[in-house]
Amino acid sequence: MQSALYIGNVMHRRLQPFRHRFSYGVVSLFIDLDELAELDKRLRLFSVNRANVFSFHERDHGPRDGSSLRTWIDARLVEAGIDLQGGAVRLLCFPRMWGYVFNPLTMWFCHHRDGGLRAVLYEVRNTFGEQHCYLLPVEAGHDHNTPIRQSCDKAFYVSPFITMEARYRFRLLPPGERLSVSIREETAAGETLVATQTGRRRALSDRSLLRALATHPAMTFKVIAAIHWQALHLWRKGARFHRRPAPPAETVTHSKCP
């Protein structure tokens, strides 16, 4: 079983034009798409595409219409010239808790049949109900013990307090016993924002879910509340507001290996 939980923290640190930092504890799912049916049958506190204390709904990701996520991601990879030959696809995301979730970022780890990681899809969602994806390839033969470094130009409006003229730099290790993801956003003024997610792996079991419920009983509600609360703090500090442009015409931005 490759699916798991990660218990850890999300941290944001703003560097320009003033400093602002916050962090909070989170529970993340690491879901192997090939294991969805088994997980739905095996666990009492977790369900797939139906209500439970914890759940994973296919309509929360990808095309957001409830269709097969595996079919959708395979099609996006083909468009980018990537063939996994049936290899595993695993998602790192927040679970629905008590029927609610907001995922600012879902990461799709796309593996070749030989086990090597070939691409990462960063699925970004803003609070205006919009979504965009960045599909970044991983060079064949990459050492899984070496951090993956990727970058791409910003194409999608997220924070009203950061310009669209920006670039993302990603640094991550494929999820193992520990989770380590770092995203740096650069603008003309220099490095403007650093966001990290860290965590420790736990088996995806009813026992671990019960423990996560005890320590993070309203985590998904806290995520959306924290976004608006921190936005208020930034506004009070004098952060400049940037108007929201129309979303990109394409749902996925493809980038080449750096």
C-alpha positions in Angstrom: 0.0 0.0 0.0 1.5 3.3 -1.2 -1.2 5.6 0.0 -0.5 7.3 3.4 -1.0 10.3 5.6 1.4 13.1 6.3 1.1 15.0 9.5 3.1 18.2 9.5 3.1 22.0 8.8 2.6 24.6 6.1 4.6 27.8 6.4 4.5 31.0 4.4 7.0 33.8 4.7 6.7 37.0 2.8 9.9 38.9 2.2 8.9 41.9 0.0 8.1 44.8 0.5 7.8 43.8 4.2 8.1 40.7 6.3 5.2 38.5 7.3 5.2 34.9 8.4 2.7 32.3 9.5 2.5 28.5 9.9 -0.1 26.0 10.9 -0.5 22.2 11.3 -2.0 20.2 8.5 -3.0 16.6 7.7 -2.4 15.6 4.1 -3.4 12.6 2.0 -1.0 10.8 -0.2 -3.3 8.9 -2.5 -2.3 6.3 -5.1 -5.0 6.4 -7.8 -4.8 2.7 -8.3 -5.6 2.1 -4.7 -8.9 4.1 -4.4 -11.2 1.2 -4.6 -9.3 -0.8 -2.0 -9.1 2.2 0.4 -12.9 2.8 0.1 -13.6 -0.8 1.1 -10.9 -1.2 3.8 -11.4 1.9 6.0 -14.3 3.0 8.2 -13.4 6.6 8.7 -12.4 7.3 5.0 -14.4 7.0 1.9 -14.0 7.7 -1.8 -16.6 9.8 -3.6 -19.0 9.6 -0.7 -19.5 11.3 2.6 -17.5 10.3 5.7 -15.4 12.0 8.4 -12.4 11.9 6.0 -13.0 11.5 2.2 -11.4 11.9 -1.2 -13.6 13.0 -4.1 -12.4 12.8 -7.6 -14.5 15.9 -8.5 -12.2 18.0 -6.3 -9.3 17.5 -8.7 -8.4 17.5 -12.3 -11.4 18.3 -14.5 -13.6 18.6 -11.4 -16.4 16.7 -13.0 -16.1 13.4 -11.2 -14.6 11.6 -14.1 -11.6 9.3 -13.9 -8.6 11.2 -12.7 -6.3 8.6 -14.2 -7.7 9.1 -17.6 -7.4 12.9 -17.3 -3.8 12.9 -16.1 -2.7 10.4 -18.7 -4.2 12.6 -21.4 -2.4 15.7 -20.0 0.9 13.7 -20.0 0.5 12.6 -23.6 0.0 16.3 -24.6 3.4 16.9 -23.0 5.0 14.0 -24.7 5.3 11.9 -21.5 4.3 8.2 -21.5 4.2 6.5 -18.0 3.5 3.1 -19.6 1.0 2.4 -16.8 3.2 3.7 -13.9 1.7 4.9 -10.7 0.2 8.4 -10.2 -0.1 9.6 -6.6 -1.7 12.8 -5.3 -0.7 14.9 -2.3 -3.6 16.9 -1.1 -5.8 17.8 1.8 -8.7 15.4 2.6 -12.3 16.4 2.8 -13.1 16.6 6.5 -16.8 16.6 7.5 -17.6 17.1 3.8 -15.4 20.2 3.2 -12.1 20.9 1.7 -10.2 23.7 0.0 -6.9 22.7 -1.7 -4.7 25.7 -2.5 -2.2 23.2 -4.0 -2.5 19.6 -5.0 0.6 17.9 -6.3 0.5 14.9 -8.7 3.5 12.6 -8.7 3.6 10.8 -12.0 5.9 7.7 -12.1 7.0 5.6 -15.1 6.4 1.8 -15.0 10.1 1.4 -14.0 9.3 3.4 -10.8 11.1 6.6 -11.8 9.4 9.9 -11.3 8.8 11.5 -14.7 6.6 14.5 -14.0 5.0 16.6 -11.3 1.8 18.4 -11.9 1.1 21.4 -9.6 -2.7 22.0 -9.4 -3.3 25.5 -8.0 -6.6 26.8 -6.9 -7.5 30.4 -5.8 -10.3 31.6 -3.6 -12.2 32.9 -6.6 -13.2 29.4 -7.7 -10.6 29.2 -10.4 -7.9 26.6 -11.1 -4.8 26.1 -13.2 -2.1 23.4 -13.5 1.6 23.5 -14.1 3.0 20.3 -15.6 6.8 20.0 -15.1 8.8 17.0 -16.4 11.5 15.3 -14.4 14.5 14.1 -16.2 14.7 10.3 -16.7 17.2 8.7 -14.4 16.8 11.3 -11.6 18.2 10.0 -8.3 15.2 9.7 -6.0 17.5 10.7 -3.0 18.4 14.0 -4.7 16.0 17.0 -4.5 14.0 17.8 -7.6 14.4 21.4 -8.7 11.9 22.8 -11.1 10.8 26.3 -12.2 8.1 28.0 -14.3 6.7 31.5 -15.0 3.6 32.4 -13.1 0.5 32.1 -15.3 -2.4 32.1 -12.8 -3.7 34.7 -10.3 -3.5 33.5 -6.7 -2.8 36.2 -4.1 -4.2 39.7 -4.8 -1.0 41.0 -3.1 1.6 39.6 -5.5 2.0 40.7 -9.1 1.5 38.3 -12.0 5.0 39.1 -13.3 6.7 36.4 -11.2 8.4 33.1 -11.4 8.1 30.0 -9.2 11.0 27.8 -8.1 10.2 24.4 -6.7 12.4 22.2 -4.6 11.1 18.8 -3.3 11.8 15.2 -2.6 9.4 12.5 -3.7 7.3 11.8 -0.5 9.0 9.1 1.6 9.2 8.8 5.3 9.3 12.5 5.4 7.7 15.2 3.2 9.6 18.3 2.1 8.3 20.8 -0.4 9.6 24.3 -0.9 8.2 26.9 -3.3 9.9 30.3 -3.8 8.2 33.1 -5.8 10.4 35.7 -7.4 9.4 39.1 -8.8 11.3 42.0 -10.2 12.0 43.1 -6.5 13.6 39.8 -5.8 12.5 36.8 -3.8 9.0 37.7 -2.5 7.5 34.7 -1.0 8.7 31.3 0.4 6.2 28.6 1.1 7.0 25.2 2.6 5.2 22.0 3.5 6.8 19.4 5.7 5.5 16.3 7.3 6.1 12.8 8.7 4.5 9.8 7.1 1.8 7.7 8.8 0.0 4.6 7.6 -3.4 5.4 6.2 -5.4 3.4 8.7 -8.5 4.0 10.9 -6.2 4.4 13.9 -4.1 7.1 12.3 -7.2 8.9 11.0 -8.7 8.9 14.5 -5.5 10.4 15.8 -5.5 13.0 13.1 -9.1 13.9 13.9 -8.2 14.3 17.6 -5.3 16.7 16.8 -6.8 18.5 13.8 -10.6 18.3 14.2 -11.4 21.2 11.9 -8.3 21.4 9.7 -9.9 22.0 6.4 -12.1 24.8 7.7 -9.0 26.3 9.3 -7.2 26.4 5.9 -9.7 28.7 4.2 -10.2 30.8 7.4 -6.4 31.3 7.7 -6.1 32.4 4.0 -8.6 35.2 4.6 -7.2 36.1 8.0 -3.7 36.4 6.7 -4.9 38.5 3.7 -6.4 40.9 6.2 -3.1 41.2 8.0 -1.3 41.9 4.7 -3.9 44.5 3.7 -3.5 46.3 7.1 0.3 46.3 6.6 -0.2 48.1 3.4 0.2 45.4 0.8 -0.5 46.6 -2.7 -3.6 45.2 -4.4 -3.3 43.7 -7.9 -6.4 43.3 -10.0 -7.4 39.8 -11.0 -6.9 39.1 -14.8 -8.8 36.6 -16.8 -7.6 33.0 -16.1 -5.4 31.4 -18.8 -7.1 30.0 -21.8 -5.4 26.7 -21.3 -6.0 24.6 -18.2 -2.5 23.3 -18.0 0.8 25.1 -18.6 3.6 22.8 -19.9 7.2 23.5 -19.2 10.4 21.8 -20.2 13.1 20.5 -17.9 15.3 23.4 -16.7 
